[in-house]
Amino acid sequence: MKINVNELKKHIGEKIVFSGFIDAIRDKKWVMFVILRDNTGKVQLTIEKSDENNKDLLEIMANTTVESTIRAEVEVMENDAVKLGGLELIPSKIEITSKAEPLPFDFNNLDGVNIDTRMDYKWLDMRNFRNTLIRQVESCMTEAMRNYLYKNNFIEIHSPKLIGTASESGSDVFEVKYFDRLAYLAQSPQFYKQMALAGGLDRVFEVGPVFRAENSNTNRHATEFTGFDLEFAYIDSYEDVMGLEEDLLIAGLSAVKKKYGDQILEVFGKEVIVPTKPFPKIKLKDLYAKLHEKYGFDIPKEDVGDMNAEAEKLTYQLAMEEYNSEFMFVIDYAATKRPFYHMRDENGKLQGYDLIWRGVEITSGAQREHRYQELLKNAKEKGLGEDVKFYLQFFKYGCPPHGGFGIGLDRLTMLLLGLSSLKETQFLFRGPNRLNP
Ligand code: ATP
């Protein structure tokens, strides 16, 4: 196994092999300093010019370039004079394992580099420490949330992304040629999560790709993103779903704060705040009244019964001012604005919610309608027929009461680090004008 920069201290006085990128070459009169890098940090390799034995090494280094990769047999030495961690590597053998051509831009200084150029060369863009950190933080958050669910008896499932019918409605769905007919890319794992519960699995989750043919160029919409979706059975109300989401986010954010809190503050200027339970909760009607009263905001006619981007932004402001909370649950959406599978109570009131964090919706959740006849009625009301027929069957032969939610993982990371858009956040962004690399 490769020894990383952050493990070198354990090897002082030992002869080891160190591999990494060449970050910089400082060719002085008497000595050559080569700064090596891996994704845990940087270390100095020192080649004394006065030592006859180093002639070959110096020649190899003279013929190489920064960003090439190197494999060096070295002795790890303590040296207080060295700024990088107080140690240096003294090589006895060097091999350039891959030679880099001149780079199209300096990834260490991305100010002024066009975001499209950065995406074109994503593998260079990522070498910037800040962008490495984005991936590390997202991975840490996902790991902690996964672990929380495993501990609470959830099973991870993998549902198909190629599907035979356009799931919830015809809009926003990508069609793909599937031999001599059409298939569609899944807009969410919703139906299959619920099918798993009808199949007797009580608690399931999936972390996987979600496709949306939304031709919108906002900072928070991508055509492909990663959904962190879960569904669980034997709930009493959607409040159980909200409670689980609180615990899940607390688990994720606690882990991120512990491992990367300081670095996030230093690099992104954002404090990781672990929320406390319960998150504040507000009915949509009361929220409208508050937003009007405090900020003079009125929801446009077409969005009545729902939120829009401006309302989400102001909801954050309200949550901070009145509850000192970055999170806010919004409940009591209009059933007409929500999918047919969200449960309504006997008065037609929707049993679902959205969660707003730092001014953006990160989740929709709900108790689901598990009663076949009710579901049939709701689907008809929305004018859905053949397309959901297969889904309705799941509820014909017994299915426990249940609920769940989907978090947009990319959005979560974007908000966590205060990034300006998904283009900067996603490992590889997919949008209306971006399919490569
Ligand atoms: P929005 O109203 O913001 O478009 P939505 O209501 O379509 O979102 P859902 O279908 O409820 O979203 O999806 C669950 C979650 O997935 C959302 O809360 C959000 O975090 C994320 N999400 C939805 N659409 C996108 C997208 N196009 N790109 C990235 N994340 C998304």
Residues whose N, C-alpha, C, O or C-beta is under 5 A from the ligand:
A	BS01	ATP	R212 R220 H221 A222 F225 E361 I362 T363 S364 G406 I407 G408 R411
